[in-house]
Each structure stands twice: as C-alpha cells, then as structure tokens.
C-alpha cells in the first residue's frame, strides 16, 4: 500500500512517499516567493523515481497545523485538489502530534510561533499562549520545530526537532487503518489564531 505524506506547516517543507511503513524517499525545501510550486515538482520527482501514479496511492497524510498560514494554505490546496481528482481519503496530523512522536522525554513543552511576539505552548494535549520573552524562565525542556524561533530563545534547555514528512506518513498510516480520515471537502487547516487578528493588531500598533 502506497501513500503520500506532506508537510507545509513548518519549514523545511517536505513530501514523502511510503510503502506501508517503509519510507521510499523524501524531498525537503524552503518556501520561495519566486517558485511557489515546489510541492508539485517534489511529487512529480518521487513518482517518476518509483514509477508511481495516483492509482497506486491509497491515501494522503498532511500536517494541518498550527504553523505557517501561507504554507498551510498551499498544502491544503494541493491535497484538496488531489483528493478531488483521484478520490483519495486524507488523514490530518497536528504539528504537536508529529513532534510528540519523535520525543521520548517526559517533561517538555512544544513551542510554536503564534505571531504577535507570542507562542503556542503545548503539553499533555493542552495548548496555552505565552510571550516569547517569557520562555527564558521555563525550567522544562522546550522543543522547537521552527529553527528561527529556536535560535531567538535564550534558554539552555531547548531542542530543535525538524518535522519530516516520513513521520507524518507513519502517523497517517495508523490513523488510516483506524478509519480516522476524511474526504477533501471536510479537511481544514488548524488555525489556533486567525491571521486577520494578527494583522489587525500590527496595524493598531503602527
């Protein structure tokens, strides 16, 4: 059983092809204003390399956020189009799920940029918002999937973990087997804070 996994939530973005739990290959890239169709090139490259077409793909897995507004919109435009064209079921994995599956620690927070100089703090299925400047006071280990944010925070107890599409595909496979998937009409990005509220706040401060 072949599947396609996509992460356009947090850079570096990535696409992977899996055969059951086995990762056949993965492509990573950074977003460019001048070349916005890298995900299509990545999929085309992987399919040509492994002689695949969408008739062989059983489902698609995608990170649904939180993360980049632009990245999520691009990623969901891709999976919704593919879901429509090839009648493919779609499994969604949160950024927090993807990172949690890479961690064996007990006492940690996952930290993701929330805009407005704030961050989402995730622990034990609970999400809170705090100021970036307050992260230096945390005693728990802080895990960052965003390298730029990782660099900014002055705290020695911090780890950077990149989200690979391959782990997204493996989590997606588990969900698919459990029947936890939807069609292209129902899948949506997970926005914990609407982009309009961020722009409004910035404009008010100018």
N, C-alpha and C positions, 0 to 999 in steps of 0.2 A: 504494500500500500504506500503510495507516494503522497506527500503533502508539501505545501509551500508555506513558509513562515516569513513574516515581515515585521521589522521594527523601524518605524519612522517617528517614534515618540521622542527618543533622546539620541543625539549623535554620539558616535558614528551610527548612521542608519545602516540597516543590513537586510539582506534577503538570503534565505537558505532553502535548499531542497532536502527533504528527508525521505528515506525509505523505511517505514515503520519508525523505530527509534534511532536508526543509523543516519548520521549526517553525511550526505553525499558531498556537499560543498556549500560555501557561504561567501557572499560578496559584501564588503563594507565600503561606505563612502560618507563624505560630508556634504551637506547641502550647499548648493551654489545657485545664486540668483540668475546666473547666465546659462546654467544647464540643469533644468528642473525635472528632466525625465530619466534620471539615473536609475530609478527603480525598474523602469521598463527595459533599459539596457542590461541590468543585472539579471532580470528574469530571463530575457532572451539568451544571454550568455549561458546561464545554467541549463536551460532547456536544450540548447544546441550541444552543450558538452555531454549531457547524459541522454541525448536522443529522446527527450520527453515532449509531450504536448498536454494540453489541459484535459484530454480524455483520460489520461492516466492519473491525474490529480484527484484525490478523494475529498480534500477539504483545504481551507486556508486558515492559518493562525495569524493573529495580529495583536500587537501591543496597543491597547486602547487608551493608555494614559494613566495618570497625568503626565504631561510632557509638553513638547513644543506645539503651539497652536497650529503653526504652518505645517510642521511635519505630520501631525495627526490628520489634518485635512487632506494632505497629499496621500497619505497611506490609505485612508478610508475611501478616497475617490478611486484608488486602484482596486481595493478588494470589493467594493460595491460594483464596480464595472465588471470585474472578473466573475463575481457571484451571479450577476445578471446574465452575462453572456454564456456561462458554462454551467449554470445552476449548481454552484458549489456552496456547501454549508461553510459557515465561518465561526471559528472559536475566538473569543477575545480573552486576553491575559492582561491584567493590570501591570503597570511598572513595578508596583510593590510585590506582586506575585513573582515576577521574573527575577527580581533581586533576592527575594526571600529563598528561592530555590537554589541560590548559589552560596548561601550562608549557613554555617554550622554553629555560629555563635548563639549564646542565649540572651545576652544583654546588649541590645543595639537598637539604634534608630535608623530608618532610611530617610534620607533628606533629599527633597526635590524642590527646585526653584518654583516659587508661586507668584513671582512678579511683585512689584511694589516694595522691593527690598525685604521680602518675606519668603519663608519656605514652608512646604508641607512636611510635617514630621509624622512618620508612620511607625507604629509599634503595636503588636498584638491586635491587628485588624482595626486599629483606631487611628484616625488622622486628625492632627491639630495644625494650627498655623502659628508660627513664631517669627520674630525678626532675625535676619541673618546675623546681625551683630550679637545676638544672644547665644549663638551656637558655641562661642568660645567658653561659655560657662558650663557646658554639658560635661558630665563625668562618664556618660555612657559612650560606647563606640559609635561613631557616626559613619554611615555608609552612603557614599555619593555615587550615583550613576552618571552624573554630569561632571566632567573633568574641570571645566571652568569654575564651577561653584566649589568644587573640592579644593582648588588652589586658593580661593579667596578666604576660606575659613581658617582662622587662627586657632586651631585645636589639634593637639598632638594625637588624640585618639580618633583618628579618621582613616577611612579606607575608600579607595576608588575601585568600583566594580563596573565593568562595561557590560551592557546588555547585548548578548549575542542572539541573533535570530534562531540559532540552533537550540538554545534553551527554551525559547518561545515555542518552537516546533514540538519539543518533547512534552511541555506542559499542555500544549494544544492537543496532542495525541491522546493524553489521558482524559481530557475533557470531551474529546470527540467520542471516545469509547464509552464514556458515561452518558452520552446523549446531550451534553451541555454545549449546544451550538445553535446558531440562528441563521436565517437567510439574509440576503443582502439588504432587504428592506428594513430590518429591525436593528442591525448593528450600528452603534453610535460611539463616537469618542467619549472618553470620560474626562469632562472638564469640571474640575473642582472649583474653578473660579472662571467666570466668563471674561473673555478678552475685552469686552466693552467696558467693564467696570475698571479694568486696569488703565485703559486709555483715558477714561473719564477722570480718574484720579491724577494721572500725569498732567492732563490739561489744566486741571484746577490748581496745580502747584506751580505752573509756569507764570 
